[in-house]
Amino acid sequence: MEKRSTHWADVLNWLQKVTDSCTTKEQADSCEKLIRNFHRMYEKKLGLRKVFDLTRKMELKLSEIGDWTLEEKLKLK
């Protein structure tokens, strides 16, 4: 965020850009933490349901990136 804006819409736009740039599981995990922070910061101002609605598509994209493939799961065992 260039101007360090704290308005929820500016933060959401920045969060969308970060989400779109994620390509690895580690990046997706870090971005999920940013989304949780967004929820905590703005749930009182916007309402819990609204913040989850605003970030739902981002979370779905991150879950697809972060999903372990069957081969990766077998390597862990």
Legacy VTK file of the C-alpha trace (Angstrom):
# vtk DataFile Version 3.0
C-alpha trace
ASCII
DATASET POLYDATA
POINTS 77 float
0.000 0.000 0.000
1.595 3.160 -1.154
0.037 5.757 1.111
-0.455 3.525 4.142
-4.194 3.974 3.945
-6.263 2.370 6.663
-9.584 2.600 4.834
-10.980 -0.912 4.534
-11.531 -0.666 0.754
-7.910 0.342 0.132
-6.694 -2.479 2.346
-8.988 -4.912 0.523
-7.639 -3.807 -2.889
-4.075 -4.279 -1.672
-4.985 -7.678 -0.251
-6.459 -8.688 -3.618
-3.193 -7.754 -5.355
-1.197 -9.796 -2.856
-3.545 -12.759 -3.321
-3.287 -12.562 -7.106
0.511 -12.654 -6.902
0.655 -15.853 -4.805
2.048 -18.897 -6.568
3.432 -21.148 -3.814
1.994 -22.784 -0.720
4.198 -20.652 1.520
2.956 -17.453 -0.121
-0.637 -18.655 0.196
-0.130 -19.379 3.912
1.269 -15.898 4.507
-1.568 -14.296 2.581
-4.123 -16.245 4.626
-2.609 -14.660 7.725
-3.067 -11.231 6.149
-6.710 -12.057 5.462
-7.218 -13.130 9.089
-5.706 -9.817 10.191
-8.122 -7.997 7.872
-11.002 -9.873 9.496
-9.839 -8.910 12.978
-9.295 -5.249 12.104
-12.568 -4.612 10.313
-15.108 -7.076 11.736
-16.464 -4.531 14.232
-16.662 -1.768 11.651
-18.179 -3.801 8.790
-19.650 -6.813 10.518
-18.309 -10.324 10.621
-20.428 -11.594 7.740
-19.420 -8.685 5.486
-15.660 -9.166 5.973
-15.972 -12.873 5.230
-18.050 -12.116 2.125
-15.437 -9.615 0.930
-12.577 -12.097 1.207
-14.317 -15.336 0.212
-12.999 -15.464 -3.371
-9.466 -14.702 -2.210
-9.618 -17.493 0.353
-10.860 -19.965 -2.260
-7.985 -19.095 -4.576
-5.476 -19.468 -1.751
-6.916 -22.807 -0.698
-6.428 -24.099 -4.242
-2.796 -22.976 -4.199
-2.207 -24.313 -0.715
-3.794 -27.723 -1.196
-1.351 -30.552 -0.910
-1.313 -32.930 -3.818
-1.619 -36.640 -3.070
2.046 -37.110 -3.979
3.108 -34.424 -1.482
0.970 -36.001 1.240
2.601 -39.385 0.640
6.069 -37.835 0.862
5.210 -36.415 4.286
4.361 -39.889 5.609
LINES 1 78
77 0 1 2 3 4 5 6 7 8 9 10 11 12 13 14 15 16 17 18 19 20 21 22 23 24 25 26 27 28 29 30 31 32 33 34 35 36 37 38 39 40 41 42 43 44 45 46 47 48 49 50 51 52 53 54 55 56 57 58 59 60 61 62 63 64 65 66 67 68 69 70 71 72 73 74 75 76
